[in-house]
Amino acid sequence: MYRIIFVLILLTVLYFLIRSALREFKGRVGDDRVPIDKNQMVQDPVCRVFVPRGAAVTEVIGGQTYCFCGRACADKFQKQMGG
């Protein structure tokens, strides 16, 4: 009788351990990118003004994404970078 109870307890513990491991694994698989917060303030690299990410002008320059307060700063930055 004690053996059956012991085996049931072990199976229950094993079930919860496997379930926990699978949930953690599912959380790691897939898209590792962090969601973008449109209200996060970003700094313009040219004029140093902070603007919300959702309102910023974004440009990919040299494989990196930059955020600007406006088109004029984006153009000025591209000229400075030589592109």
Buried (B, 14 or more C-beta within 10 A) or exposed (E): EEEEEEEEEEEEEEEEEEEEEEEEEEEEEEEEEEEEEEEEEBBBBBBEBEBEBEEBBEBEEEEEEBBBBBEEBBBBBBEEEEE
